[in-house]
Amino acid sequence: MRKHNIGACAGRAWVVTGRMKRVALPTLVKIMNEDVFLVQQAVGWLAREDKIRFEQQGRVLYVRLTDREGELYEKNPSCVSKVLSR
């Protein structure tokens, strides 16, 4: 798996997470229709860059954009369409 694939998937995961505000990790995998390992690597990429945070509720792990990233998502809709068009 190439780093480019992980980065592209991370961008799409960022957009999906921004749209949904909070999403369970298994749901994110289903929505993105990607290999579970690729999505997990993408989420790790975003976490390493402090773009997402995790919330545990029972046995379910949720992800959401950090406050700063959520503001960026809301203020810059052109970046959303750019990421989705890749």
N, C-alpha and C positions, 0 to 999 in steps of 0.2 A: 504494500500500500504506500502510495507516495504522499509526501507532506502536502503537496498541492491539493490532493483529494480531501485530506483532513481539514485544511484551511478553508476550502470551498464549502465543505459540509458545516464547518463552524459558523461561517457567515449565514448560511441558510438557517441553522439552529438559532442563531441570534435573532433573526427576523421572526421566526415562528414563536420564539419565547417572548419577544416584544409584543407581538400581536395578541398572544393569549394571556399575557401578564404573569401567569404561573402555570406550569405544565408538568405533569408527572413524567418521569423519564421514560417509562414504557410507552406512554402516549406520544411523546416526542418522536420516538423511533417509528411508530406506526404512521404518524402524520408525514414524516419525512420520507418514508418508504425507502429507507437505506438499511444497509447491514448494521446490526446492533453494535458491532465492534467499532465501526466507523463513527457512528453517532456518539458512542461513549468516548472515543478519542477526541472528537470535536468538542464535546462538553468539557473534557479535561483541558483542552486548549483554551476555551473561554474562561474556565475557572482559573487557570494559571495566569491569564491576563487580567484577572479581577473584573471580568465583565458579567459574570453571573454569580449567584449565590444559591446555596442549597437549603432546602427546608425538609425536615423529616416529619411526616405525620403518620403515625402508626408504622406500618411496614413499607409505606410508599415514600419514595424520594422525589421531591419536586425541585424544579429549577425555575429561577426567575432572574431577570436582569437586575443588576445592582441599580441603586437609585440614579447614579450618574448615567449609566447606560440607558436606563429607561427614559431619562430626559433627552438624551441624544436621539433615541428612537422616535420619540414624539415630535422633536423639533426638525427632523431631517427626513421627510418622507421620500425624497429623491434617492437617498442611499438605500432605502428598502427596495425600490424597484430595480436599482442597479444590481443588488445582490441576487435578487430573484431571477434576473435575466441571464445570469451566468450558467 
